């Protein structure tokens, strides 16, 4: 049986190199302008995350684990697929790939990622929450309605969460790149039933000023290997893939070390309950990075 990589809380392979000095870490830091843009707008796009070799390795492993007959399929928290055997028509959304694929495990410890995540959370230690895979096939990839990520994570407190979306293909308006409403992280938590409903049903709950902002979404157009980060309250969504090529991406969700459980229900399928009031930690929520002791 394939090894469950959730037991390994460090790099599993040679896809990334962990810096060995403070000086080496400096090259991965975001600049002040990037930090300020994120604080003002609730998102930051175009952050270099992967090189060509890393992209190809991840694509190869992604194609392998998309097969429902993969020997480690049971390790996914969630798996939704049209079960196509044609790589050009796979529709695939899953949580838990980090437990199965060495490459998708090691992206959690990509120095570029952990440094940026720590900075955008306020220069704090970072823990892993969960991952996601989005594979939109050409001409049929589904729309993701406007939502706030934290609306699905209210069983953890406080709000100190961050999302990183990294493309394995170029992200364009045609193939359904992410869209953001700048400054919407300042609106507070919106009703989840509305967000999960029709694409723009949320407009009925916005003020006139918010509606004006909502009318001007910003598109996160990026090259393959670039990432976009967003605050867990930033309103975002994505369109269908109308292009002739697949649009593949992985998502890493993290939170500041110290976030606690606010529920006695399972937080992820197959993961033991973290008792209400207890710190989020352990096998499934590994520590990723401490800026004071990298």
C-alpha positions as CSV (number, residue, x, y, z in Angstrom):
1,X,0.0,0.0,0.0
2,X,1.3,3.5,-0.8
3,X,2.8,5.4,2.1
4,X,0.6,8.1,3.8
5,X,2.8,11.2,3.4
6,X,0.8,13.0,6.2
7,X,3.2,11.4,8.6
8,X,6.2,13.2,7.0
9,X,6.4,16.8,8.1
10,X,9.4,17.8,5.9
11,X,10.5,17.6,2.3
12,X,10.1,14.1,0.9
13,X,12.2,14.6,-2.3
14,X,14.5,16.8,-4.3
15,X,11.9,19.1,-5.9
16,X,12.8,21.9,-3.6
17,X,15.8,22.8,-1.5
18,X,15.3,24.1,2.0
19,X,17.6,27.2,2.6
20,X,20.4,26.7,5.1
21,X,20.9,30.3,6.2
22,X,19.1,33.5,6.9
23,X,20.8,35.0,3.9
24,X,19.5,32.3,1.6
25,X,16.0,32.9,2.9
26,X,16.1,36.6,1.9
27,X,15.8,35.8,-1.8
28,X,12.3,34.4,-1.2
29,X,10.9,37.4,0.6
30,X,8.1,39.5,-0.8
31,X,8.9,43.2,-1.1
32,X,7.1,46.0,0.8
33,X,5.0,47.0,-2.1
34,X,3.6,43.5,-2.4
35,X,2.8,43.3,1.3
36,X,1.1,46.7,1.2
37,X,-1.0,45.7,-1.9
38,X,-2.2,42.6,-0.1
39,X,-3.1,44.5,3.0
40,X,-5.1,47.0,1.0
41,X,-6.8,44.7,-1.5
42,X,-7.0,41.3,0.2
43,X,-5.1,39.5,-2.5
44,X,-1.7,39.4,-4.3
45,X,-1.2,37.8,-7.7
46,X,1.7,36.9,-9.9
47,X,4.0,35.5,-7.2
48,X,6.6,33.2,-8.7
49,X,6.2,29.8,-7.2
50,X,7.5,27.0,-9.5
51,X,10.0,26.5,-12.3
52,X,9.4,24.5,-15.5
53,X,10.9,21.3,-14.0
54,X,8.7,21.5,-10.9
55,X,5.6,22.2,-13.0
56,X,6.1,19.1,-15.1
57,X,6.8,16.9,-12.1
58,X,3.6,18.0,-10.4
59,X,1.6,17.6,-13.6
60,X,2.8,14.0,-14.0
61,X,2.0,13.0,-10.5
62,X,-1.4,14.8,-10.7
63,X,-2.3,12.7,-13.7
64,X,-1.5,9.6,-11.8
65,X,-3.6,10.4,-8.7
66,X,-6.5,11.5,-10.8
67,X,-7.1,7.8,-11.5
68,X,-9.8,6.5,-9.2
69,X,-8.0,3.2,-9.2
70,X,-4.8,4.7,-7.7
71,X,-3.8,2.5,-4.8
72,X,-3.8,5.4,-2.4
73,X,-7.2,6.8,-3.5
74,X,-8.6,6.1,0.0
75,X,-6.3,8.8,1.5
76,X,-8.2,11.7,-0.2
77,X,-10.5,13.7,2.2
78,X,-12.7,14.4,-0.8
79,X,-12.6,13.3,-4.4
80,X,-15.0,14.5,-7.1
81,X,-14.3,13.5,-10.7
82,X,-16.2,12.6,-14.0
83,X,-13.9,9.5,-14.0
84,X,-12.8,10.2,-17.6
85,X,-9.7,8.3,-18.8
86,X,-9.0,11.0,-21.4
87,X,-6.6,13.6,-19.8
88,X,-8.2,16.3,-22.0
89,X,-11.6,15.8,-20.5
90,X,-10.9,15.1,-16.8
91,X,-13.0,17.2,-14.4
92,X,-11.4,16.9,-11.0
93,X,-11.7,18.5,-7.6
94,X,-10.1,16.9,-4.6
95,X,-8.8,17.5,-1.1
96,X,-5.9,15.5,0.4
97,X,-3.4,15.1,-2.5
98,X,-0.6,16.0,-0.1
99,X,-1.0,12.6,1.5
100,X,-0.5,10.7,-1.8
101,X,1.8,12.6,-4.2
102,X,5.4,13.4,-3.2
103,X,5.4,16.5,-5.3
104,X,2.1,17.8,-4.0
105,X,3.3,17.0,-0.5
106,X,6.5,19.0,-0.9
107,X,4.8,22.1,-2.3
108,X,3.8,22.7,1.3
109,X,7.5,23.2,2.2
110,X,8.4,25.1,-1.0
111,X,10.5,28.0,0.5
112,X,8.9,30.5,-1.8
113,X,5.5,29.5,-0.5
114,X,6.2,29.3,3.3
115,X,8.0,32.7,3.3
116,X,5.2,34.5,1.4
117,X,2.5,32.8,3.6
118,X,4.3,33.9,6.8
119,X,4.7,37.5,5.6
120,X,1.1,37.8,4.4
121,X,-0.2,36.5,7.7
122,X,1.8,39.1,9.6
123,X,5.3,37.5,9.9
124,X,4.0,34.7,12.1
125,X,4.6,30.9,12.3
126,X,2.5,29.0,9.8
127,X,0.5,25.7,9.9
128,X,-1.1,23.7,7.1
129,X,-4.9,23.5,7.0
130,X,-5.7,21.5,3.9
131,X,-5.0,21.4,0.1
132,X,-7.2,21.3,-3.0
133,X,-6.8,20.3,-6.6
134,X,-8.8,22.0,-9.4
135,X,-8.6,20.5,-12.9
136,X,-11.0,22.2,-15.4
137,X,-11.2,20.4,-18.7
138,X,-11.4,22.4,-22.0
139,X,-14.8,23.7,-23.1
140,X,-16.6,22.4,-20.0
141,X,-14.8,23.4,-16.8
142,X,-17.3,24.5,-14.1
143,X,-17.9,27.9,-12.7
144,X,-16.9,28.5,-9.0
145,X,-19.5,30.9,-7.5
146,X,-18.4,34.0,-5.5
147,X,-17.5,33.0,-2.0
148,X,-15.3,33.7,1.0
149,X,-13.1,30.7,2.1
150,X,-13.6,31.3,5.8
151,X,-17.4,30.8,5.4
152,X,-16.4,27.1,5.2
153,X,-13.9,27.3,8.0
154,X,-15.9,28.8,10.8
155,X,-15.2,25.8,13.0
156,X,-11.7,27.2,13.6
157,X,-10.8,30.4,15.4
158,X,-9.6,33.2,15.2
159,X,-9.8,34.3,11.5
160,X,-6.1,34.0,10.7
161,X,-6.3,32.0,7.5
162,X,-4.7,32.4,4.0
163,X,-5.2,30.7,0.7
164,X,-2.6,30.2,-2.1
165,X,-3.8,29.2,-5.6
166,X,-0.9,28.1,-7.9
167,X,-1.5,27.4,-11.6
168,X,0.1,24.5,-13.5
169,X,-1.2,26.0,-16.8
170,X,-1.4,29.7,-17.8
171,X,-4.5,31.2,-16.1
172,X,-6.5,33.4,-18.5
173,X,-9.9,35.0,-18.5
174,X,-10.9,32.5,-21.2
175,X,-10.0,29.4,-19.2
176,X,-11.5,30.6,-15.9
177,X,-8.8,32.3,-13.9
178,X,-9.7,33.6,-10.4
179,X,-11.5,36.9,-10.0
180,X,-11.3,39.1,-6.9
181,X,-13.3,41.9,-5.4
182,X,-10.6,44.2,-4.1
183,X,-11.0,45.4,-0.5
184,X,-13.8,42.9,0.1
185,X,-11.9,41.3,3.0
186,X,-13.0,44.4,5.0
187,X,-16.7,43.6,4.6
188,X,-16.7,40.9,7.3
189,X,-18.2,37.4,7.0
190,X,-21.1,37.3,4.6
191,X,-24.0,34.7,4.8
192,X,-22.7,31.3,3.5
193,X,-26.1,30.2,2.1
194,X,-26.0,33.2,-0.3
195,X,-22.5,32.6,-1.3
196,X,-23.1,29.0,-2.1
197,X,-26.1,29.9,-4.2
198,X,-26.4,31.7,-7.6
199,X,-23.3,33.3,-8.9
200,X,-24.3,36.9,-8.2
201,X,-27.1,36.4,-5.6
202,X,-24.8,38.0,-3.1
203,X,-25.4,41.4,-4.6
204,X,-28.8,41.5,-2.8
205,X,-27.0,41.7,0.5
206,X,-24.5,44.4,-0.4
207,X,-24.5,48.1,0.3
208,X,-24.5,50.6,-2.6
209,X,-20.8,51.1,-2.1
210,X,-20.1,47.4,-2.0
211,X,-22.2,46.9,-5.2
212,X,-20.0,49.5,-6.9
213,X,-16.9,47.5,-6.0
214,X,-18.5,44.2,-6.9
215,X,-19.1,45.5,-10.4
216,X,-15.3,45.8,-10.9
217,X,-13.8,42.4,-10.4
218,X,-10.0,42.0,-10.9
219,X,-8.8,39.0,-12.9
220,X,-5.8,37.1,-11.7
221,X,-4.2,36.4,-15.1
222,X,-0.9,34.6,-14.6
223,X,1.7,32.4,-16.1
224,X,2.0,28.7,-15.2
225,X,4.0,28.4,-12.0
226,X,2.8,31.7,-10.6
227,X,0.5,31.9,-7.6
228,X,-2.1,34.2,-6.2
229,X,-2.7,34.6,-2.4
230,X,-5.9,35.9,-0.8
231,X,-7.3,36.6,2.6
232,X,-9.9,34.2,3.9
233,X,-12.6,36.9,3.8
234,X,-11.8,38.2,0.3
235,X,-14.7,37.6,-2.1
236,X,-13.5,35.5,-5.1
237,X,-14.7,33.1,-7.8
238,X,-13.8,31.8,-11.2
239,X,-15.5,31.3,-14.6
240,X,-15.8,28.2,-16.8
241,X,-12.9,27.0,-18.9
242,X,-13.9,28.1,-22.4
243,X,-10.5,27.4,-23.9
244,X,-9.3,24.4,-25.8
245,X,-6.8,23.3,-23.1
246,X,-7.2,22.0,-19.5
247,X,-6.7,24.4,-16.6
248,X,-5.0,22.7,-13.7
249,X,-4.1,24.2,-10.3
250,X,-3.5,23.3,-6.7
251,X,-4.5,25.2,-3.6
252,X,-2.7,25.4,-0.3
253,X,-4.7,26.7,2.7
254,X,-2.9,27.6,5.9
255,X,-3.4,29.5,9.1
256,X,-1.3,31.1,11.8
257,X,0.1,28.8,14.4
258,X,-2.2,29.0,17.4
259,X,-5.6,28.8,15.7
260,X,-7.9,26.5,17.6
261,X,-10.8,24.2,16.9
262,X,-14.3,25.6,17.6
263,X,-16.2,22.4,17.0
264,X,-16.4,18.8,18.2
265,X,-17.3,17.6,14.7
266,X,-14.7,16.3,12.2
267,X,-13.0,19.1,10.4
268,X,-12.0,16.9,7.4
269,X,-13.3,13.5,6.3
270,X,-11.3,10.8,7.9
271,X,-9.4,13.1,10.2
272,X,-9.8,12.6,14.0
273,X,-11.8,15.3,15.8
274,X,-9.8,18.2,17.3
275,X,-11.6,18.9,20.5
276,X,-13.3,22.3,20.8
277,X,-10.8,24.7,22.3
278,X,-7.8,22.6,21.4
279,X,-5.0,23.9,19.2
280,X,-5.0,22.8,15.6
281,X,-1.8,20.7,15.3
282,X,-0.6,17.1,14.8
283,X,-0.4,14.7,11.9
284,X,-2.9,16.4,9.6
285,X,-2.0,20.0,10.5
286,X,1.8,20.1,10.3
287,X,3.9,23.1,11.3
288,X,5.4,24.6,8.1
289,X,7.6,27.6,8.9
290,X,8.7,29.9,11.7
291,X,10.2,33.2,10.4
292,X,12.2,33.6,13.6
293,X,13.7,30.1,13.3
294,X,13.5,29.0,9.7
